Amino acid sequence: MGRWIIGHVFIHFDADRPSDSPFVERVWRCHSERGGQFLAVASSHWELVVTRLAGVTTVTLHGPETQAREVYCPPNGEWVAIRFKAGAFMPQHPVNDLLNGQDVNLPSAWRGRFRLGGDAWEIPDFDNAEDFVARLVRRGLLTRDAAVAAALAGEELALNTRSAQRHFLHATGMSHSALRQIERARRAVCLLRTGVPPGEVAAETGYFDQPHLTRSLSRLIGLTPARIAREERQLSYLYKT
């Protein structure tokens, strides 16, 4: 999780929690004490993010990241995010259209609400995220692909046809292989930050060897294992799986 970072911290991850919703992976919130560049690391999940900055509230659909990239964070901002499980998607906003920084800011409505699916919605917060998501599901604005859920639960036969693989790509914005590579890289970061040596991390997370680990993390996280272990950079949200 982001609060493990010791040096160069300016984004503070204040709280996070898992969810028992079949659509929600986690809910988290953070704030920034100053502005600065951080590394947005690869992520297989998309999110609905509420930003409060300079007295203005914005609701954004933020897509998955297939590689690391530099992002500027403004000072004195506050964020609450609902991170959706892989396979959950909004038919009106395909995940493919949100990839790698192609965020969509949803229109504002009266009295601080925002518009989605032709209606005005109350802005969700950290505590009522699941109730908000349940309302989206009832309105048909959020759904999930059963084949994707089955594949992620370990049922490999769920993706044994080209049609099923297309389902996975449509619902997640990436292939099953790419998603697994990203999740493996994020697990490796968590281990490195707890002091596990790179060679052991490579073996534990299924890399061929330490050079393979280094190549993967350089692309997906933006840092080598040694730099990750030294906690040299502010990273985007991470958590133990």
C-alpha positions in Angstrom: 0.0 0.0 0.0 1.1 3.5 -0.7 1.6 4.4 3.0 4.6 2.0 3.2 6.6 4.6 1.3 9.0 6.3 3.6 11.0 8.8 1.5 9.7 11.4 -1.0 6.1 11.1 0.3 3.6 13.7 -0.7 0.6 11.6 -1.4 -0.7 10.0 1.8 -3.0 7.0 1.5 -5.2 7.5 4.5 -7.5 4.4 4.5 -8.4 1.5 2.3 -10.6 -1.5 2.7 -11.6 -4.6 0.8 -15.2 -5.0 -0.3 -17.7 -7.8 -0.1 -19.5 -6.6 -3.2 -19.1 -8.9 -6.3 -18.3 -5.7 -8.3 -15.9 -3.9 -6.0 -12.2 -4.8 -5.4 -11.4 -2.2 -2.8 -12.3 1.4 -1.7 -9.5 3.8 -0.8 -8.8 7.5 -0.1 -5.8 9.7 0.0 -4.7 13.3 0.1 -1.7 15.3 -1.2 0.2 17.8 0.9 2.1 19.2 -2.0 2.3 18.9 -5.8 4.8 16.6 -7.6 5.5 13.9 -10.1 4.7 10.3 -9.2 4.8 7.0 -11.0 1.4 5.6 -11.9 2.2 1.9 -11.9 0.5 -0.7 -14.1 -2.9 -1.7 -12.8 -5.5 -4.2 -14.1 -8.5 -2.4 -12.5 -10.5 0.6 -13.4 -11.9 3.0 -10.8 -14.5 5.7 -10.2 -12.6 8.5 -8.5 -14.0 11.5 -6.6 -11.5 14.4 -6.6 -11.9 17.5 -4.3 -9.4 20.2 -5.4 -9.6 23.9 -4.8 -13.2 23.8 -3.8 -14.3 21.8 -6.9 -15.5 18.2 -6.9 -15.0 16.0 -10.0 -16.1 12.5 -10.6 -13.8 10.6 -13.0 -13.7 7.2 -14.6 -10.1 6.2 -14.5 -9.0 3.2 -16.5 -6.4 0.5 -16.1 -2.7 1.2 -16.8 -0.8 -1.3 -18.9 2.6 0.2 -18.2 4.2 2.7 -15.8 4.0 6.4 -16.6 4.8 9.7 -15.0 1.8 11.7 -13.6 1.6 15.1 -11.9 -0.3 15.3 -8.7 -1.6 18.7 -7.6 -1.2 20.0 -4.0 -3.9 19.9 -1.4 -6.1 17.5 -3.1 -8.4 14.8 -1.7 -9.4 11.6 -3.5 -11.8 8.8 -2.8 -11.8 5.8 -5.2 -13.9 2.8 -5.9 -11.7 0.2 -7.5 -13.8 -2.3 -9.5 -13.1 -6.0 -9.8 -11.8 -7.2 -13.1 -14.7 -8.2 -15.3 -17.0 -5.4 -14.0 -17.7 -2.8 -16.6 -20.0 0.0 -17.7 -21.6 -0.7 -21.1 -21.7 3.0 -21.8 -18.0 3.5 -21.0 -16.0 0.5 -22.4 -12.8 -0.2 -20.4 -10.8 -0.1 -23.6 -11.7 3.5 -24.0 -10.3 4.4 -20.5 -6.8 2.7 -20.8 -3.6 4.5 -19.9 -4.8 7.9 -18.8 -7.8 8.3 -21.2 -9.9 9.3 -18.2 -13.5 10.4 -18.5 -14.8 13.3 -16.3 -18.5 12.8 -15.8 -20.7 15.9 -16.2 -21.6 17.8 -13.1 -25.2 18.3 -12.1 -27.2 20.5 -9.6 -26.3 20.6 -5.9 -23.0 18.9 -6.3 -24.3 15.8 -8.0 -23.0 14.3 -11.2 -24.6 12.9 -14.3 -24.4 9.3 -15.4 -26.8 7.4 -17.7 -29.0 10.4 -18.1 -29.6 10.9 -14.4 -28.2 13.0 -11.6 -26.4 10.9 -8.9 -25.2 11.8 -5.4 -21.5 11.6 -5.1 -20.4 8.5 -3.3 -18.0 8.6 -0.3 -15.7 6.1 1.4 -18.4 4.6 3.6 -21.3 4.3 1.2 -19.5 3.0 -1.9 -21.2 -0.4 -2.0 -24.7 1.2 -1.8 -23.8 3.5 -4.7 -22.5 0.6 -6.8 -25.6 -1.5 -6.0 -27.8 1.3 -7.4 -25.7 1.4 -10.5 -26.2 -2.4 -11.0 -29.9 -2.1 -10.5 -30.1 0.6 -13.2 -28.1 -1.5 -15.6 -25.2 1.0 -15.7 -22.7 -1.5 -14.3 -22.5 -5.2 -15.1 -19.9 -8.0 -15.0 -18.9 -10.7 -17.4 -19.4 -14.2 -16.0 -16.7 -15.8 -18.2 -14.1 -13.3 -16.8 -15.1 -14.0 -13.3 -14.8 -17.8 -13.9 -11.3 -17.4 -15.5 -10.1 -15.3 -12.6 -11.4 -17.9 -10.2 -9.1 -20.4 -11.8 -11.4 -22.0 -14.3 -9.0 -21.8 -17.3 -11.5 -23.6 -19.6 -13.6 -20.4 -19.3 -11.2 -18.8 -21.8 -10.6 -21.7 -24.2 -12.3 -20.1 -27.2 -11.6 -16.9 -29.1 -15.0 -15.6 -28.3 -14.3 -16.0 -24.6 -11.0 -14.2 -25.0 -12.7 -11.4 -26.7 -15.1 -11.2 -23.8 -12.2 -10.9 -21.4 -10.6 -8.1 -23.5 -13.9 -6.2 -23.7 -14.6 -6.4 -20.0 -11.1 -5.7 -18.7 -9.3 -3.8 -21.5 -6.5 -6.3 -21.7 -5.8 -10.0 -22.3 -5.8 -12.5 -19.5 -2.0 -12.9 -19.9 -1.4 -9.1 -19.5 -3.7 -8.9 -16.4 -1.7 -11.8 -14.8 1.6 -10.1 -15.6 0.4 -6.9 -14.0 -0.9 -8.6 -10.8 2.4 -10.5 -10.5 4.5 -7.3 -10.8 2.4 -5.6 -8.1 2.8 -8.6 -5.8 6.6 -8.4 -6.4 6.6 -4.7 -5.4 4.9 -5.5 -2.1 7.4 -8.2 -1.3 10.4 -6.0 -2.2 9.1 -3.3 0.1 9.0 -5.7 3.0 12.7 -6.6 2.5 12.5 -9.8 0.6 15.6 -10.1 -1.7 15.0 -9.8 -5.4 16.1 -13.4 -6.1 13.6 -14.7 -3.6 10.9 -12.4 -5.0 11.5 -13.7 -8.5 11.2 -17.3 -7.4 8.1 -16.7 -5.2 6.2 -14.8 -7.9 7.0 -17.1 -10.8 9.6 -15.1 -12.8 12.2 -17.2 -14.7 15.1 -15.4 -12.9 16.1 -12.1 -11.4 16.8 -10.4 -14.8 13.3 -11.4 -15.9 11.9 -9.8 -12.8 14.0 -6.6 -13.5 12.7 -6.3 -17.0 9.1 -6.8 -16.0 9.2 -4.3 -13.1 11.1 -1.7 -15.2 8.2 -1.8 -17.7 5.2 -2.2 -15.4 6.3 -0.3 -12.3 8.9 2.1 -13.8 11.7 1.1 -11.4 14.2 -1.7 -11.0 13.9 -4.0 -8.0 16.7 -2.3 -6.2 15.1 1.2 -6.5 11.8 -0.2 -5.4 13.4 -1.7 -2.3 15.0 1.6 -1.5 11.6 3.3 -1.9 13.0 6.1 -4.1 9.8 7.2 -5.7 6.2 8.0 -4.8 4.1 5.4 -6.5 0.4 5.2 -7.1 -1.9 3.1 -4.9 -0.7 -0.3 -4.0 -2.0 -2.9 -1.6 -1.2 -6.4 -0.5 -3.3 -9.1 -2.2 
